[in-house]
Amino acid sequence: MNGKSVRQTIKRTEQPNADEAMRRAQVLTNILHVSTHLISLLDPNELILTLVERIVEVIPDIQAGMLWLPDQQGALQIRSHYGLAPPPAPALLARLRLRPGDGLVGALWQRGDAQIFESRSQYLEQAGRVSQRAHDDMRQLLAHIPRDATIVLLPLRIGKQIIGVLELLQIGTPSLHPPDLEVLQMFGNLAAGAINNAQLHAKMQAHQHRLEALGAIGTVVSMAADLDELLSNALDVILRVLETSAGMLLLHDLSTAELTSTVQRGLPRRFVALHDRIGVAHSPYEETVRYGQAIARPLIAEDGEELLIEAGFGSCVYLPLLAGGTVVGVINVYGDDLLRERVDVPALMTMGSQLGLAIANVRLYQDTRTERLKLAAVINSIAEGVVLCNGDGRLVLANQSAMELLSIERLPVEQSINEMPDFYAIRDLDGNPLPVERLPLARALSGEVFHDHRVLSRGASGQDTVLSFSGAPVYDDENNVDGAVTIFRDITTSQKLERAKDDFLAVAAHELRSPLAAVRGYTDLLVRREQRRGDEDSPELRGLTVLAQQVTHMLRMVDNILDVSRIDAGQVSLQVQPVNLVALAQQVIEQQRPLAGERQLELDSDGAELNVSCDSLRIRQVLTNLVGNAIRYSPNGTRIGVRLYTCAANAIAARHPAYAALAGADTHSMHAMVIVEDQGAGISEEQLGRLFRRYARGSERRGEGLGLGLYLSREFVARHGGQIWAESREGQGSAFFFTLPLEAEQQLGLNEQA
């Protein structure tokens, strides 16, 4: 009989007798019992391994069989067999794969029609083409089938889907009862359902297993107290998931491209010792680290895994621990030959990513904590007080020195700037309450950089303490003010010493001024007398001129000392009157021109008049100081420019950020701007920060003086409601700016002219 379908092969020519009916009923009963048993098996491996044996046991006419199921690549493979003598070699079964259409089994898998062949020769005649790759292996398999065997091929069908092929053999002389294809096909369909149910159950279990593993990973991440505990627990979880007991976790050092052993379980000591620190290149883990993919394979002696093979391990899994796209470590797992077949790569990669992120976060936290501790140690070792607030003006940090200076036992975290004046009893040096906007932190938070801002605070003894503050804003990555920091110290003692020194200098200056004035008057008389003689180049005239200049310089220094003492005593009063600032600047330039030598003095203004209300004597003193300094610190042949113009407060604030806060809320008010520019050596950034302090002189600045000129200039400009500052770069000259507010009537006139 040629290969025929079920309909073609089953023909009834006469009614079966009673014995045949009873026999068929018994076979059906046995098949139902076996099917019930098979359906109860939820382990797909156990079901597949026992299925052929069970069918052989219950059907007397069948003595052997093979079960073909698709592998992960979609090729048919013999997953179990029974009754073949001798049995096929395991290596043959591992190699043999049939694609759809290959031979009779592959063709049946495509078409789905049951077939029966009365002998092996008939089977070979109908075998059709087999791919070259499987040809030799198929011939070896056929050698295990007896020549007189009747062969039945059954599709394992679930609805229209064929999930495999069952190949059954009736060995020996054909019996009076040939295989009943209807009965066998019914069993095939029941077996297909049992296999499908077991595989679905296995997938559900695997999914549940993955969920439990992911939950375990989450527990590991959340419960680990430090990096060592996290690494140890992570390895244990992965070993439990892969149902083995041997493994190692290596951390990846990206800076050196090396792997360092951290924790290990169940591995030979010699192997562990070799992995204390190894390079990634040319190691068994190079591909895992380079491509970030899990690898499951047999152990290879040539890859340095001979110690593991000697210890009885057969295969390995290398799992990358990924943090984003970076491999921060590798977990190596070792087990028997079946280990690599149990690997669920997608689930394992998900776990590896979770663990990698956890390890990276813990390492980052530890590094950050270490840096925080170092920073805290450095800040607490500073003798000066250090205070930091956030962008909302709330206190976030103060070192031990700050708390001692502010007479507090603990840091009032999140304290607002608005609460500070009363809480710390902060006042100005005259004892008046300090407005919130003039607090050191508030000034720094507004964008101002300042030095030696002196205030009074109530000390631990209950007495007033003089504190000197320096501050600056803190910027974020987008250059926005994100906080402020101030550094301060107790200068009560030095303040008293300074006051004593100032008092002494004031007395000395007062006593020196009268004799110096007399000397200058007599010197001027001698100079005029010598000039009347007509010899302008005489040595006597030159000597007297130098003497007059030095006496004038000494008188100016004495006057400066007296001005400082008057400021400290609160005895400076301004004689305010309308002044043409352009004419005043021109007079100063003409007075300074004889001292300029070969330097060019130039005046630049928007017009012939720029009227302001000011004390002409004090503003003249400011201009004289600035122009005199420019002459003193500029080389011959350079230009010194004095520029005057009007400007709105918001335009000034764009150049000098602290101006808006210092000038008040009216950013559209008009001001007179005066700029004195030179082409000298410039001023360093460090010197700029303390340029307007009392007695401050830059180490690189030459010339004579007490360092009071700029201090007095700042005081006089501030008393007029203006601001003064400097801009400079070393080697590029300097520019000194000061502003004077215009009266409302003057601003109105300027707006009407505009």
Sequence and secondary structure as in RCSB ss.txt:
>XXXX:A:sequence
MNGKSVRQTIKRTEQPNADEAMRRAQVLTNILHVSTHLISLLDPNELILTLVERIVEVIPDIQAGMLWLPDQQGA
LQIRSHYGLAPPPAPALLARLRLRPGDGLVGALWQRGDAQIFESRSQYLEQAGRVSQRAHDDMRQLLAHIPRDAT
IVLLPLRIGKQIIGVLELLQIGTPSLHPPDLEVLQMFGNLAAGAINNAQLHAKMQAHQHRLEALGAIGTVVSMAA
DLDELLSNALDVILRVLETSAGMLLLHDLSTAELTSTVQRGLPRRFVALHDRIGVAHSPYEETVRYGQAIARPLI
AEDGEELLIEAGFGSCVYLPLLAGGTVVGVINVYGDDLLRERVDVPALMTMGSQLGLAIANVRLYQDTRTERLKL
AAVINSIAEGVVLCNGDGRLVLANQSAMELLSIERLPVEQSINEMPDFYAIRDLDGNPLPVERLPLARALSGEVF
HDHRVLSRGASGQDTVLSFSGAPVYDDENNVDGAVTIFRDITTSQKLERAKDDFLAVAAHELRSPLAAVRGYTDL
LVRREQRRGDEDSPELRGLTVLAQQVTHMLRMVDNILDVSRIDAGQVSLQVQPVNLVALAQQVIEQQRPLAGERQ
LELDSDGAELNVSCDSLRIRQVLTNLVGNAIRYSPNGTRIGVRLYTCAANAIAARHPAYAALAGADTHSMHAMVI
VEDQGAGISEEQLGRLFRRYARGSERRGEGLGLGLYLSREFVARHGGQIWAESREGQGSAFFFTLPLEAEQQLGL
NEQA
>XXXX:A:secstr
     HHHH   SS   HHHHHHHHHHHHHHHHHHHHHHH   HHHHHHHHHHHHHHH TT  EEEEEEE TTS 
EEEEEEES SS   HHHHHH  B TTSHHHHHHHHH   EEESSHHHHHHT     HHHHHHHHHHHTTS TT E
EEEEEEEETTEEEEEEEEEE SS  SS   HHHHHHHHHHHHHHHHHHHHHHHHHHHHHHHHHHHHHHHHHHH  
SHHHHHHHHHHHHHHHTT SEEEEEEEETTTTEEEEEEEES  HHHHHHTSEEESTTSTTHHHHHH   EEEE  
GGGTTHHHHHTT  EEEEEEEEETTEEEEEEEEEE TTGGGS  HHHHHHHHHHHHHHHHHHHHHHHHHHHHHHH
HHHHHH SSEEEEEETTSBEEEE HHHHHHTT SS  TT BGGGHHHHTT B TTS B  GGGSHHHHHHTT  E
EEEEEEEE TTSSEEEEEEEEEEEE TTS EEEEEEEEEE HHHHHHHHHHHHHHHHHHHHHHHHHHHHHHHHHH
HHHHHHHTT TT HHHHHHHHHHHHHHHHHHHHHHHHHHHHHHHT      EEEEHHHHHHHHHHHHHHHHTT E
EEEEESSS  EEEE HHHHHHHHHHHHHHHHHTS TT EEEEEEEEEEHHHHHHHSTTHHHHH S TT EEEEEE
EEE SS   HHHHTTTTSTT   TT  S   S HHHHHHHHHHHTT  EEEEE TTS EEEEEEEE  HHHHHHH
HHH 
